[in-house]
Amino acid sequence: MGRANHVRFSGRIAATFLFSVLLVIGGAAQASANSKYAGLVMDAKTGKVLYESNADAARYPASLTKMMTLYLVFDALSSGRISTGTRIPVSRNAAAEPPTNLALKPGQSITVEQVIYGLVTRSANDAATAIAEYLGGSEAKFASMMTAKARQLGMSRTTFKNAHGLPNSEQKSTARDMARLGIALREHHARYYKYFSTRSFTYNKRRYGNHNNLLGRVEGVDGIKTGYTRASGFNLVSSVNANGRSIVAVVMGGRTSRSRDAQMAKLIKTYMDGASTGRDRMLIAKAPGGASSAFAAMIPGSRVPLPTDRPEVETLTAYAPEQPVRAAASVMPVSAPRPQEPVRQVASAIDPMPTASTGGAAVGGWLIQVASMPSEDEALLFLAEIEKKAPTVLASVVPITETFEKGGVTYHRARFVGFDSKSDAWGACATLKKKSVSCYAVQQ
């Protein structure tokens, strides 16, 4: 090669290199110029963070919120409290949710599976509120359950105030927390995760396509969820499995859906090859319960009033903490048909916790216990029903659950904490016993 050609060739290399550098710098400058942007790529086999930008900065999740709504729906399915065929009643409140929605009408009902498809594809706000009211007694109470579950999953910077993601200034999360939730959905609910790959869903003779434009377009993408509000910008969490590698990637705050999708595709292309090809392992442990610590983290040093505007529910059997639990009856609205499977029989739950009457209690405030249940969800729903039975005496205390083990089986205490004195706690128990609710007081 002559000197002149060598100089020209070297010049082209230098120009190409400079152009590449400018592209990287320009991309970085563009991302930094967008104050809403946050992103993260996590190796789903090892938990290693392959890329992050503003990953712990508070962001509005928008409809990424529905990932947690679905996590709790999958929890309820796994525990047998509901089935995919259980019909969910639609309240006026749910039917009034703005688009996107399924145009549900007050008084109608929709199956759990239709709710799931509606959330995954259409991102239906009315369906999200309907299932929240059904599982939580009210959407506000369900949002508290969502936040408690977030804490259990290690999502320390996430707070939920609704089940759909419509604007609420207090509802915030981070790219890192959303990546954890994406991995938890895959690990804890592999049986139901397949719903996230649904390309379209037909309801009431209308077909709804999935908002996730990367499904079928980017190799390995199998879900998870999009989101958008004016305040949040365009969000996307993607799960990718290809060639023995697996990642979960998050983009939040995109200026347009197209730029968000392009950024996600770029992250996948850039970091997928660097992901591990090793064996799969559990990255996020399933919480055995522990809602008490979750609620404590959510409401430190304060007593937060809980909603009382719940739909009517069936009367529950009063469970005596010192006696075997006879049946795990789910709390269900009167208007909703019960699932067509028999009520599960559960093992005897004798709570070994010493009470105020037997000695051994720690010094501190007072709490009351109303049940020991086989699952956390049932304990939370039972607490919601008890609150409705005695709203006055329970107005200034906080419902929690707390786990204990007996014979190798985990149970969940249903409790109200925050009584100032023994007389207050005993008085509350006296009131509840008049309403056929078993109760005893414990000094903390």
MARMAR-596637 format. One record per residue (C-alpha): residue number from 1; x negated, y negated, z; chain. Coordinates in nm, 2 decimals, always signed. Example, Ala and Ser with C-alpha at 12.3 -4.5 7.8 and 13.67 -1.06 7.14 Angstrom:
[node 1; [-1.23; +0.45; +0.78]; A]
[node 2; [-1.37; +0.11; +0.71]; A]
REM end
This chain:
[node 1; [+0.00; +0.00; +0.00]; A]
[node 2; [-0.14; -0.34; -0.10]; A]
[node 3; [-0.20; -0.62; +0.15]; A]
[node 4; [+0.09; -0.83; +0.02]; A]
[node 5; [+0.33; -0.53; +0.02]; A]
[node 6; [+0.21; -0.44; +0.37]; A]
[node 7; [+0.28; -0.79; +0.49]; A]
[node 8; [+0.62; -0.79; +0.33]; A]
[node 9; [+0.70; -0.45; +0.49]; A]
[node 10; [+0.58; -0.56; +0.83]; A]
[node 11; [+0.78; -0.88; +0.79]; A]
[node 12; [+1.10; -0.67; +0.72]; A]
[node 13; [+1.03; -0.46; +1.04]; A]
[node 14; [+0.98; -0.77; +1.24]; A]
[node 15; [+1.29; -0.93; +1.10]; A]
[node 16; [+1.50; -0.62; +1.17]; A]
[node 17; [+1.36; -0.60; +1.52]; A]
[node 18; [+1.44; -0.96; +1.58]; A]
[node 19; [+1.79; -0.92; +1.44]; A]
[node 20; [+1.85; -0.63; +1.68]; A]
[node 21; [+1.72; -0.82; +1.97]; A]
[node 22; [+1.95; -1.11; +1.88]; A]
[node 23; [+2.24; -0.88; +1.85]; A]
[node 24; [+2.18; -0.75; +2.20]; A]
[node 25; [+2.12; -1.09; +2.34]; A]
[node 26; [+2.43; -1.22; +2.16]; A]
[node 27; [+2.64; -0.93; +2.30]; A]
[node 28; [+2.51; -0.99; +2.65]; A]
[node 29; [+2.58; -1.36; +2.62]; A]
[node 30; [+2.93; -1.29; +2.49]; A]
[node 31; [+3.00; -1.06; +2.78]; A]
[node 32; [+2.86; -1.30; +3.03]; A]
[node 33; [+3.06; -1.58; +2.88]; A]
[node 34; [+3.38; -1.38; +2.95]; A]
[node 35; [+3.43; -1.44; +3.32]; A]
[node 36; [+3.70; -1.16; +3.33]; A]
[node 37; [+3.47; -0.89; +3.19]; A]
[node 38; [+3.37; -0.59; +3.40]; A]
[node 39; [+3.25; -0.25; +3.29]; A]
[node 40; [+3.11; +0.08; +3.41]; A]
[node 41; [+3.01; +0.42; +3.27]; A]
[node 42; [+2.98; +0.71; +3.51]; A]
[node 43; [+2.85; +1.06; +3.44]; A]
[node 44; [+3.15; +1.28; +3.54]; A]
[node 45; [+2.92; +1.58; +3.61]; A]
[node 46; [+2.67; +1.40; +3.84]; A]
[node 47; [+2.83; +1.07; +3.95]; A]
[node 48; [+2.53; +0.88; +3.82]; A]
[node 49; [+2.61; +0.53; +3.69]; A]
[node 50; [+2.48; +0.50; +3.34]; A]
[node 51; [+2.60; +0.14; +3.28]; A]
[node 52; [+2.75; -0.13; +3.49]; A]
[node 53; [+2.84; -0.50; +3.47]; A]
[node 54; [+3.03; -0.68; +3.74]; A]
[node 55; [+3.14; -0.33; +3.85]; A]
[node 56; [+3.23; -0.44; +4.21]; A]
[node 57; [+3.39; -0.77; +4.12]; A]
[node 58; [+3.76; -0.80; +4.20]; A]
[node 59; [+3.98; -0.77; +3.89]; A]
[node 60; [+4.35; -0.74; +3.83]; A]
[node 61; [+4.41; -0.37; +3.73]; A]
[node 62; [+4.74; -0.45; +3.54]; A]
[node 63; [+4.88; -0.11; +3.41]; A]
[node 64; [+4.57; +0.08; +3.52]; A]
[node 65; [+4.78; +0.07; +3.84]; A]
[node 66; [+4.99; +0.35; +3.70]; A]
[node 67; [+4.69; +0.58; +3.73]; A]
[node 68; [+4.74; +0.58; +4.10]; A]
[node 69; [+5.12; +0.60; +4.06]; A]
[node 70; [+5.07; +0.92; +3.86]; A]
[node 71; [+4.81; +1.05; +4.11]; A]
[node 72; [+5.08; +1.04; +4.38]; A]
[node 73; [+5.33; +1.20; +4.14]; A]
[node 74; [+5.09; +1.48; +4.07]; A]
[node 75; [+5.03; +1.52; +4.45]; A]
[node 76; [+5.41; +1.56; +4.50]; A]
[node 77; [+5.43; +1.81; +4.22]; A]
[node 78; [+5.13; +2.01; +4.36]; A]
[node 79; [+5.29; +2.02; +4.70]; A]
[node 80; [+5.62; +2.15; +4.57]; A]
[node 81; [+5.82; +1.84; +4.69]; A]
[node 82; [+5.94; +1.78; +4.34]; A]
[node 83; [+5.93; +1.96; +4.01]; A]
[node 84; [+5.90; +1.83; +3.65]; A]
[node 85; [+6.27; +1.88; +3.62]; A]
[node 86; [+6.37; +1.68; +3.93]; A]
[node 87; [+6.60; +1.39; +3.83]; A]
[node 88; [+6.50; +1.04; +3.95]; A]
[node 89; [+6.78; +0.79; +4.00]; A]
[node 90; [+6.74; +0.45; +3.84]; A]
[node 91; [+6.82; +0.16; +4.07]; A]
[node 92; [+6.92; -0.20; +3.97]; A]
[node 93; [+6.58; -0.31; +4.08]; A]
[node 94; [+6.40; -0.05; +3.86]; A]
[node 95; [+6.62; -0.12; +3.56]; A]
[node 96; [+6.55; -0.49; +3.59]; A]
[node 97; [+6.17; -0.45; +3.54]; A]
[node 98; [+6.05; -0.64; +3.23]; A]
[node 99; [+5.88; -0.48; +2.93]; A]
[node 100; [+5.72; -0.26; +2.85]; A]
[node 101; [+5.99; -0.03; +2.96]; A]
[node 102; [+6.22; +0.26; +2.85]; A]
[node 103; [+6.53; +0.04; +2.88]; A]
[node 104; [+6.66; +0.24; +3.17]; A]
[node 105; [+7.01; +0.15; +3.30]; A]
[node 106; [+7.12; +0.13; +3.66]; A]
[node 107; [+7.29; +0.45; +3.78]; A]
[node 108; [+7.13; +0.68; +3.52]; A]
[node 109; [+6.86; +0.93; +3.60]; A]
[node 110; [+6.54; +1.05; +3.44]; A]
[node 111; [+6.34; +1.36; +3.49]; A]
[node 112; [+6.00; +1.35; +3.66]; A]
[node 113; [+5.84; +1.48; +3.33]; A]
[node 114; [+6.00; +1.20; +3.14]; A]
[node 115; [+5.87; +0.95; +3.39]; A]
[node 116; [+5.52; +1.09; +3.34]; A]
[node 117; [+5.54; +1.07; +2.96]; A]
[node 118; [+5.69; +0.72; +2.99]; A]
[node 119; [+5.40; +0.60; +3.21]; A]
[node 120; [+5.13; +0.76; +3.00]; A]
[node 121; [+5.25; +0.65; +2.66]; A]
[node 122; [+5.48; +0.35; +2.69]; A]
[node 123; [+5.34; +0.23; +3.03]; A]
[node 124; [+5.70; +0.19; +3.13]; A]
[node 125; [+5.75; -0.04; +3.42]; A]
[node 126; [+6.11; +0.06; +3.49]; A]
[node 127; [+6.01; +0.43; +3.52]; A]
[node 128; [+5.72; +0.34; +3.75]; A]
[node 129; [+5.95; +0.16; +3.99]; A]
[node 130; [+6.21; +0.43; +3.98]; A]
[node 131; [+5.96; +0.71; +4.08]; A]
[node 132; [+5.81; +0.48; +4.34]; A]
[node 133; [+6.14; +0.42; +4.51]; A]
[node 134; [+6.22; +0.79; +4.50]; A]
[node 135; [+5.89; +0.91; +4.65]; A]
[node 136; [+5.83; +0.62; +4.89]; A]
[node 137; [+6.18; +0.50; +4.99]; A]
[node 138; [+6.10; +0.16; +4.85]; A]
[node 139; [+5.84; +0.04; +4.60]; A]
[node 140; [+5.66; -0.16; +4.87]; A]
[node 141; [+5.63; +0.14; +5.09]; A]
[node 142; [+5.50; +0.35; +4.80]; A]
[node 143; [+5.24; +0.07; +4.73]; A]
[node 144; [+5.12; +0.12; +5.09]; A]
[node 145; [+5.09; +0.49; +5.02]; A]
[node 146; [+4.89; +0.41; +4.70]; A]
[node 147; [+4.65; +0.19; +4.90]; A]
[node 148; [+4.61; +0.45; +5.17]; A]
[node 149; [+4.53; +0.71; +4.90]; A]
[node 150; [+4.28; +0.47; +4.74]; A]
[node 151; [+4.09; +0.45; +5.07]; A]
[node 152; [+4.09; +0.83; +5.10]; A]
[node 153; [+3.93; +0.85; +4.75]; A]
[node 154; [+3.66; +0.60; +4.84]; A]
[node 155; [+3.82; +0.31; +4.65]; A]
[node 156; [+3.72; +0.05; +4.91]; A]
[node 157; [+3.79; -0.26; +4.71]; A]
[node 158; [+4.14; -0.17; +4.58]; A]
[node 159; [+4.47; -0.29; +4.71]; A]
[node 160; [+4.81; -0.20; +4.55]; A]
[node 161; [+5.13; -0.41; +4.60]; A]
[node 162; [+5.34; -0.24; +4.33]; A]
[node 163; [+5.36; +0.08; +4.12]; A]
[node 164; [+5.35; -0.07; +3.77]; A]
[node 165; [+5.08; -0.34; +3.77]; A]
[node 166; [+5.29; -0.64; +3.69]; A]
[node 167; [+5.13; -0.97; +3.82]; A]
[node 168; [+5.06; -0.99; +4.19]; A]
[node 169; [+4.78; -1.20; +4.32]; A]
[node 170; [+4.70; -0.95; +4.60]; A]
[node 171; [+4.68; -0.65; +4.38]; A]
[node 172; [+4.32; -0.61; +4.28]; A]
[node 173; [+4.06; -0.34; +4.21]; A]
[node 174; [+3.72; -0.30; +4.05]; A]
[node 175; [+3.57; -0.12; +3.76]; A]
[node 176; [+3.38; +0.12; +4.00]; A]
[node 177; [+3.70; +0.20; +4.19]; A]
[node 178; [+3.89; +0.27; +3.87]; A]
[node 179; [+3.62; +0.50; +3.75]; A]
[node 180; [+3.65; +0.69; +4.08]; A]
[node 181; [+4.02; +0.72; +4.03]; A]
[node 182; [+3.98; +0.85; +3.68]; A]
[node 183; [+3.74; +1.12; +3.80]; A]
[node 184; [+3.97; +1.21; +4.09]; A]
[node 185; [+4.26; +1.25; +3.85]; A]
[node 186; [+4.06; +1.49; +3.64]; A]
[node 187; [+3.92; +1.69; +3.94]; A]
[node 188; [+4.21; +1.70; +4.17]; A]
[node 189; [+4.49; +1.74; +3.91]; A]
[node 190; [+4.35; +1.93; +3.62]; A]
[node 191; [+4.68; +2.11; +3.58]; A]
[node 192; [+4.86; +1.78; +3.50]; A]
[node 193; [+4.57; +1.58; +3.35]; A]
[node 194; [+4.67; +1.71; +3.01]; A]
[node 195; [+4.96; +1.45; +3.00]; A]
[node 196; [+4.71; +1.17; +2.95]; A]
[node 197; [+4.62; +1.30; +2.60]; A]
[node 198; [+4.98; +1.27; +2.48]; A]
[node 199; [+4.99; +1.09; +2.15]; A]
[node 200; [+5.36; +1.01; +2.14]; A]
[node 201; [+5.68; +1.06; +2.34]; A]
[node 202; [+6.04; +1.05; +2.23]; A]
[node 203; [+6.31; +0.93; +2.47]; A]
[node 204; [+6.67; +0.84; +2.40]; A]
[node 205; [+6.60; +0.90; +2.03]; A]
[node 206; [+6.32; +0.64; +2.02]; A]
[node 207; [+5.95; +0.74; +1.97]; A]
[node 208; [+5.69; +0.57; +2.18]; A]
[node 209; [+5.32; +0.59; +2.07]; A]
[node 210; [+5.04; +0.59; +2.32]; A]
[node 211; [+4.88; +0.25; +2.38]; A]
[node 212; [+4.54; +0.42; +2.40]; A]
[node 213; [+4.41; +0.36; +2.05]; A]
[node 214; [+4.09; +0.56; +2.10]; A]
[node 215; [+4.28; +0.89; +2.13]; A]
[node 216; [+4.21; +1.09; +1.81]; A]
[node 217; [+3.97; +0.82; +1.68]; A]
[node 218; [+3.67; +0.85; +1.91]; A]
[node 219; [+3.53; +1.20; +1.95]; A]
[node 220; [+3.59; +1.35; +2.29]; A]
[node 221; [+3.83; +1.09; +2.43]; A]
[node 222; [+4.12; +1.27; +2.61]; A]
[node 223; [+4.28; +0.98; +2.81]; A]
[node 224; [+4.33; +0.79; +3.04]; A]
[node 225; [+4.51; +0.45; +3.06]; A]
[node 226; [+4.53; +0.10; +2.91]; A]
[node 227; [+4.65; -0.22; +3.09]; A]
[node 228; [+4.72; -0.58; +3.01]; A]
[node 229; [+4.85; -0.90; +3.17]; A]
[node 230; [+4.75; -1.25; +3.09]; A]
[node 231; [+4.56; -1.28; +3.42]; A]
[node 232; [+4.38; -0.95; +3.38]; A]
[node 233; [+4.29; -0.94; +3.01]; A]
[node 234; [+4.28; -0.61; +2.83]; A]
[node 235; [+4.17; -0.31; +3.04]; A]
[node 236; [+4.10; +0.05; +2.95]; A]
[node 237; [+3.98; +0.35; +3.14]; A]
[node 238; [+3.86; +0.64; +2.91]; A]
[node 239; [+3.77; +1.00; +2.99]; A]
[node 240; [+3.54; +1.16; +2.73]; A]
[node 241; [+3.43; +1.52; +2.70]; A]
[node 242; [+3.21; +1.63; +2.41]; A]
[node 243; [+2.92; +1.86; +2.34]; A]
[node 244; [+2.90; +1.97; +2.71]; A]
[node 245; [+2.88; +1.62; +2.83]; A]
[node 246; [+3.14; +1.42; +3.03]; A]
[node 247; [+3.18; +1.06; +3.12]; A]
[node 248; [+3.45; +0.82; +3.25]; A]
[node 249; [+3.41; +0.46; +3.12]; A]
[node 250; [+3.59; +0.14; +3.23]; A]
[node 251; [+3.63; -0.19; +3.05]; A]
[node 252; [+3.82; -0.46; +3.22]; A]
[node 253; [+3.90; -0.82; +3.11]; A]
[node 254; [+3.88; -0.78; +2.73]; A]
[node 255; [+3.99; -1.09; +2.53]; A]
[node 256; [+4.19; -0.88; +2.28]; A]
[node 257; [+4.29; -0.51; +2.26]; A]
[node 258; [+4.06; -0.48; +1.95]; A]
[node 259; [+3.75; -0.62; +2.13]; A]
[node 260; [+3.83; -0.41; +2.43]; A]
[node 261; [+3.85; -0.10; +2.22]; A]
[node 262; [+3.53; -0.19; +2.03]; A]
[node 263; [+3.34; -0.24; +2.36]; A]
[node 264; [+3.47; +0.09; +2.49]; A]
[node 265; [+3.37; +0.27; +2.17]; A]
[node 266; [+3.02; +0.11; +2.19]; A]
[node 267; [+2.98; +0.22; +2.55]; A]
[node 268; [+3.07; +0.57; +2.47]; A]
[node 269; [+2.84; +0.59; +2.17]; A]
[node 270; [+2.55; +0.43; +2.37]; A]
[node 271; [+2.57; +0.63; +2.69]; A]
[node 272; [+2.73; +0.96; +2.60]; A]
[node 273; [+2.41; +1.12; +2.49]; A]
[node 274; [+2.25; +1.03; +2.82]; A]
[node 275; [+2.51; +1.22; +3.03]; A]
[node 276; [+2.42; +1.55; +3.19]; A]
[node 277; [+2.49; +1.88; +3.03]; A]
[node 278; [+2.48; +2.06; +3.36]; A]
[node 279; [+2.76; +2.25; +3.54]; A]
[node 280; [+3.07; +2.07; +3.66]; A]
[node 281; [+3.10; +2.00; +4.03]; A]
[node 282; [+3.34; +1.82; +4.25]; A]
[node 283; [+3.24; +1.46; +4.29]; A]
[node 284; [+3.53; +1.33; +4.49]; A]
[node 285; [+3.65; +1.55; +4.77]; A]
[node 286; [+4.02; +1.59; +4.82]; A]
[node 287; [+4.12; +1.42; +5.14]; A]
[node 288; [+4.29; +1.67; +5.38]; A]
[node 289; [+4.50; +1.39; +5.51]; A]
[node 290; [+4.36; +1.12; +5.74]; A]
[node 291; [+4.62; +0.86; +5.65]; A]
[node 292; [+4.56; +0.71; +5.99]; A]
[node 293; [+4.21; +0.61; +5.91]; A]
[node 294; [+4.33; +0.50; +5.56]; A]
[node 295; [+4.60; +0.28; +5.71]; A]
[node 296; [+4.35; +0.15; +5.97]; A]
[node 297; [+4.12; +0.04; +5.69]; A]
[node 298; [+4.40; -0.12; +5.50]; A]
[node 299; [+4.54; -0.32; +5.79]; A]
[node 300; [+4.26; -0.39; +6.04]; A]
[node 301; [+4.35; -0.55; +6.36]; A]
[node 302; [+4.70; -0.64; +6.25]; A]
[node 303; [+5.06; -0.52; +6.25]; A]
[node 304; [+5.21; -0.54; +5.91]; A]
[node 305; [+5.59; -0.53; +5.89]; A]
[node 306; [+5.71; -0.25; +5.66]; A]
[node 307; [+6.01; -0.27; +5.43]; A]
[node 308; [+6.35; -0.15; +5.55]; A]
[node 309; [+6.54; -0.20; +5.22]; A]
[node 310; [+6.53; +0.17; +5.13]; A]
[node 311; [+6.80; +0.37; +4.93]; A]
[node 312; [+7.02; +0.60; +5.13]; A]
[node 313; [+6.86; +0.93; +5.21]; A]
[node 314; [+6.98; +1.27; +5.33]; A]
[node 315; [+6.97; +1.33; +5.71]; A]
[node 316; [+6.66; +1.53; +5.81]; A]
[node 317; [+6.64; +1.80; +6.06]; A]
[node 318; [+6.47; +1.67; +6.38]; A]
[node 319; [+6.13; +1.84; +6.41]; A]
[node 320; [+6.01; +1.90; +6.77]; A]
[node 321; [+5.63; +1.86; +6.78]; A]
[node 322; [+5.59; +2.14; +7.04]; A]
[node 323; [+5.80; +2.39; +6.84]; A]
[node 324; [+5.77; +2.56; +6.51]; A]
[node 325; [+5.86; +2.35; +6.21]; A]
[node 326; [+6.15; +2.54; +6.05]; A]
[node 327; [+6.16; +2.39; +5.70]; A]
[node 328; [+5.98; +2.13; +5.49]; A]
[node 329; [+6.28; +1.94; +5.37]; A]
[node 330; [+6.20; +1.66; +5.13]; A]
[node 331; [+6.35; +1.32; +5.18]; A]
[node 332; [+6.57; +1.26; +4.87]; A]
[node 333; [+6.83; +1.00; +4.77]; A]
[node 334; [+7.19; +1.11; +4.81]; A]
[node 335; [+7.26; +1.04; +4.44]; A]
[node 336; [+6.98; +1.26; +4.32]; A]
[node 337; [+7.04; +1.64; +4.28]; A]
[node 338; [+6.80; +1.85; +4.48]; A]
[node 339; [+6.55; +2.07; +4.29]; A]
[node 340; [+6.68; +2.41; +4.20]; A]
[node 341; [+6.41; +2.59; +4.39]; A]
[node 342; [+6.45; +2.72; +4.76]; A]
[node 343; [+6.32; +2.51; +5.04]; A]
[node 344; [+5.97; +2.63; +5.13]; A]
[node 345; [+5.92; +2.79; +5.46]; A]
[node 346; [+5.62; +2.67; +5.65]; A]
[node 347; [+5.40; +2.81; +5.92]; A]
[node 348; [+5.45; +2.73; +6.29]; A]
[node 349; [+5.28; +2.40; +6.38]; A]
[node 350; [+5.20; +2.38; +6.75]; A]
[node 351; [+5.02; +2.05; +6.81]; A]
[node 352; [+4.73; +2.10; +7.05]; A]
[node 353; [+4.70; +1.72; +7.12]; A]
[node 354; [+4.74; +1.66; +7.50]; A]
[node 355; [+5.03; +1.42; +7.58]; A]
[node 356; [+5.07; +1.16; +7.84]; A]
[node 357; [+5.26; +1.40; +8.06]; A]
[node 358; [+4.99; +1.68; +8.04]; A]
[node 359; [+4.69; +1.46; +8.11]; A]
[node 360; [+4.38; +1.42; +7.91]; A]
[node 361; [+4.49; +1.11; +7.72]; A]
[node 362; [+4.24; +0.84; +7.64]; A]
[node 363; [+4.27; +0.49; +7.79]; A]
[node 364; [+4.42; +0.23; +7.56]; A]
[node 365; [+4.76; +0.14; +7.40]; A]
[node 366; [+5.05; +0.37; +7.35]; A]
[node 367; [+5.19; +0.56; +7.05]; A]
[node 368; [+5.48; +0.79; +6.99]; A]
[node 369; [+5.48; +1.11; +6.79]; A]
[node 370; [+5.80; +1.23; +6.61]; A]
[node 371; [+5.68; +1.54; +6.41]; A]
[node 372; [+5.40; +1.76; +6.30]; A]
[node 373; [+5.44; +1.84; +5.93]; A]
[node 374; [+5.27; +2.07; +5.68]; A]
[node 375; [+5.18; +1.79; +5.43]; A]
[node 376; [+5.09; +1.42; +5.45]; A]
[node 377; [+5.35; +1.32; +5.20]; A]
[node 378; [+5.63; +1.49; +5.40]; A]
[node 379; [+5.50; +1.32; +5.72]; A]
[node 380; [+5.50; +0.98; +5.55]; A]
[node 381; [+5.85; +1.03; +5.42]; A]
[node 382; [+5.97; +1.15; +5.76]; A]
[node 383; [+5.83; +0.83; +5.91]; A]
[node 384; [+6.02; +0.62; +5.66]; A]
[node 385; [+6.34; +0.80; +5.75]; A]
[node 386; [+6.28; +0.75; +6.12]; A]
[node 387; [+6.21; +0.38; +6.07]; A]
[node 388; [+6.56; +0.35; +5.91]; A]
[node 389; [+6.72; +0.52; +6.21]; A]
[node 390; [+6.57; +0.28; +6.46]; A]
[node 391; [+6.45; -0.04; +6.28]; A]
[node 392; [+6.47; -0.26; +6.60]; A]
[node 393; [+6.25; -0.06; +6.83]; A]
[node 394; [+6.00; +0.02; +6.55]; A]
[node 395; [+5.99; -0.33; +6.41]; A]
[node 396; [+5.65; -0.42; +6.55]; A]
[node 397; [+5.46; -0.09; +6.52]; A]
[node 398; [+5.28; +0.08; +6.24]; A]
[node 399; [+5.36; +0.43; +6.10]; A]
[node 400; [+5.05; +0.65; +6.05]; A]
[node 401; [+4.97; +1.02; +6.00]; A]
[node 402; [+4.68; +1.20; +6.16]; A]
[node 403; [+4.55; +1.55; +6.09]; A]
[node 404; [+4.48; +1.84; +6.32]; A]
[node 405; [+4.40; +2.21; +6.26]; A]
[node 406; [+4.56; +2.52; +6.41]; A]
[node 407; [+4.47; +2.87; +6.32]; A]
[node 408; [+4.27; +2.74; +6.02]; A]
[node 409; [+4.57; +2.55; +5.88]; A]
[node 410; [+4.58; +2.17; +5.86]; A]
[node 411; [+4.89; +1.98; +5.98]; A]
[node 412; [+4.98; +1.62; +5.99]; A]
[node 413; [+5.11; +1.43; +6.29]; A]
[node 414; [+5.37; +1.17; +6.22]; A]
[node 415; [+5.32; +0.88; +6.46]; A]
[node 416; [+5.41; +0.51; +6.53]; A]
[node 417; [+5.12; +0.32; +6.69]; A]
[node 418; [+5.10; -0.02; +6.85]; A]
[node 419; [+5.32; +0.00; +7.16]; A]
[node 420; [+5.19; -0.24; +7.43]; A]
[node 421; [+5.30; -0.04; +7.73]; A]
[node 422; [+5.41; +0.30; +7.85]; A]
[node 423; [+5.76; +0.16; +7.91]; A]
[node 424; [+5.78; +0.04; +7.55]; A]
[node 425; [+5.67; +0.38; +7.41]; A]
[node 426; [+5.90; +0.57; +7.64]; A]
[node 427; [+6.19; +0.34; +7.57]; A]
[node 428; [+6.14; +0.39; +7.19]; A]
[node 429; [+6.14; +0.77; +7.25]; A]
[node 430; [+6.46; +0.74; +7.45]; A]
[node 431; [+6.63; +0.56; +7.17]; A]
[node 432; [+6.51; +0.81; +6.91]; A]
[node 433; [+6.62; +1.11; +7.12]; A]
[node 434; [+6.97; +0.96; +7.13]; A]
[node 435; [+6.96; +0.98; +6.75]; A]
[node 436; [+6.86; +1.35; +6.76]; A]
[node 437; [+6.49; +1.27; +6.68]; A]
[node 438; [+6.24; +1.46; +6.89]; A]
[node 439; [+5.97; +1.23; +7.03]; A]
[node 440; [+5.70; +1.21; +7.29]; A]
[node 441; [+5.46; +0.93; +7.40]; A]
[node 442; [+5.09; +0.95; +7.40]; A]
[node 443; [+4.84; +0.71; +7.55]; A]
[node 444; [+4.55; +0.62; +7.31]; A]
REM end
